[in-house]
């Protein structure tokens, strides 16, 4: 690789030697000059030359001409080759100086080379001059290339260092001012500028200069001023193109040249700060002391730094937006929590003005209400007591056209915003607010409660003008919505309290009537129980005696009628008992006597009572008791009553098939299931049968007898035990009634 690079360098050098050279020959002897020319022409070197015979001529030519090399005699009239070397060094040209001498010894020649001369040729050996010249030119060309490469490397390292420093600053801090100031200072130093400015758009979209390199003269006078060149190149910059002006010549618009003349600008670069098509500002470089040919490396550096700055600005803006959103959400949550925990409208309004005023950092905040004719200030918050108070002031509604008119911003856009309140058309109310209350800026949003205007929230500044952002307007609207909800809830709560109080009074009156009725019903039932049971006892007793034929035999018709009287009496007694039991339960006077009962005893009692009756009807009676079911806790009489009712119903509505009593236990309950193969129940009637006096077969000529109280009474008794009764049935396919009682495994 090194050999290839060296050969490429040598080829470039040969090409440069082959071109025509411009030489300065410092020699006072014409014959020696001719010999030098002859030696160079013999080597087919194309060249032109000037001759300097004195110190003054040599100095003048070096100051006015550019040469590729100098051929100088060692000793001339009144000066030597050392003085030629000094003139060459003073001129700033980096070209070879070859000593051509006839009397210089080897030792002296070495001293000359050490002093800075490139090489030497003895006059008696001038045939070597072309070789020495070529070699010297090649060495200088290689040295220049190395210097340029070193300069490029140094510049790249410097550029990378600047970028790294800026990137590090971006990572270390989210304070944008610090990042941009560091950028301006480093660019100023690295590029040797007169000024480095960074502009950003303000709220009116004007490009203001907010950061200037610290080394800039009259820096304080430039801060905050608008970038005057931006309007001329706005479209170019918005497209992401850099403005590069090397010289304020006739190619630059006259208006731009005038501005440049006023600001003493000779050359300028403006690099736009763009992030995803969003224009964030620009980096502006001024050269005031000279025209400047900006290099590609410098332009590349500025472009790279502008990209990094754009990223930094975007990140800071994004972080700031997130912080603002978080702060707004926290404020809104705080206000929402505070308002939702209060049901007093007066306290709600006071909390709204306090929390909102502190959140927006304004000077005064008002809550006003709007009624038919007037606008009244209800609550007020002030940053200090020195601020004029508008609390409890009332104004005619007609004078608040900005807020009340249906086509106003307040109604249509749901906010009224006046950054400079004094610029609005004057009214009496505005004059009062401006002159007495010192109002400068206003932001006002309405409070609507169920689409009806209640009033509004109004922010005021009195010390400075302020343009509220869209985010601030939106936040205030959200607060107004929360206030509307809180006020509506408070108003609803007040109405609810009134209704509750009214209903409580009504219920107390109804309770008195109910208690009176219950007492009357209890007395009636007690009396009717005695009055009904007494004659029924006689009817059943006498009919029973007659049926036994103790006092003589009865004919068939008499016996039929006596049995009918006895059966009707028993049916009436059952009806009275069920009715009294149900009434007692509903009155809350039924008391159970729970005890531990043997499941086997209960089942055998049912078996002995219904097995024979089933046999007489041609039905099978099955008893199925799970092995683990041993005992249960219940009122013996009431449990028997429930099971008898369920089995009696099954027997009543089953003509063929069987009746089964199944007893089983779960981890939580004991289940008594009465399963029959009877007529079944329609799905829509399964719940209705538990209502008092309800019977599925309810026609005038119904087939099955019954009071319609048995199932209702059984379910009430089951519920008194902490359980329930359910039914599963299908019309024509039998029914299954299940009694659930609480219990646990023994």
PyMOL commands that set and color helices and strands:
alter all, ss='L'
color gray80, all
select helices_A, chain A and resi 2-18+30-42+55-64+81-91+106-115+123-172+176-191+219-222+230-238+254-263+296-340+345-360+397-399+401-404+409-412+421-423+428-436+470-548+556-586+599-617+636-652+683-685+688-690+710-720
alter helices_A, ss='H'
color red, helices_A
select strands_A, chain A and resi 21-26+47-52+69-73+75-76+79-80+96-101+119-122+195-201+207-212+243-245+267-275+278-287+364-370+374-382+394-396+416-418+441-449+452-461+594-598+620-625+631-635+658-665+669-676+724-729+735-742
alter strands_A, ss='S'
color yellow, strands_A
deselect
rebuild
show_as cartoon
